[in-house]
Amino acid sequence: MITLHHLNRSRSKRVLWLLEELAMPYERIDHQRDAISHLAPASLKQIHPLGKAPVMVDGDVMLCESSTIMEYIINQDELERLRPAKDTAAYYQYLEWSHFSEGSLGLPVITNLFMKMEQREGKYPMDTYIAKEIEVDFSYIETTLSQRAYFAGAEFTAADIMMTIILEIASEGGLLEGKVNTLAYLTTIQQRPAYQKAASFG
């Protein structure tokens, strides 16, 4: 059975959500951030050298990247649900958005979050770069969600799980103001029972 090491307020929420969507049995081991520093506890370092979450263990397999864990879990599902059939247009949209969430979008969103954690005066060269990337990325997202219900097309997939978590981080950083389609999408997605159960774990 899959064991998931879950850290509160982290991207391991993605994996919990996927497991709940698939109604797949798993064991959850909770780790709590330090109340002052907000850093992951030493207990995670004892599980994996990176000391980050999520960490999934299944027999001899140990994985720590959420996108890789998601693919592994879908591969364990007999019907391979929440992933479009290979060699379809939807499958490649699924791949694009799954990677976009931590690739193109992850850098500006997380950098914006870190920049707001410190006292800063004036503008820095990075500010212009991040502002440009945010505008390009969120315009792309808005346009996509004006044309279809989900990122990979007409059906909900694990790409939506990948994207929703980074969009929530973006929202906390004030990056979704005026993004009507993106906000409407989030409102709809967050009503899913599996999402709400995963969110309740912190």
Secondary structure, DSSP 8 states (H G I E B T S, - for coil): -EEEEEETTSTHHHHHHHHHHTT--EEEEEE---TTT----HHHHTTSTT--S-EEEETTEEE--HHHHHHHHHHHSTT-TTS--TTSHHHHHHHHHHHHHHTTTHHHHHHHHHHTTS---S--HHHHHHHHHHHHHHHHHHHHHHH-SBTTBSS--HHHHHHHHHHHHHHHTT--TT-HHHHHHHHHHTTSHHHHHHHTT-
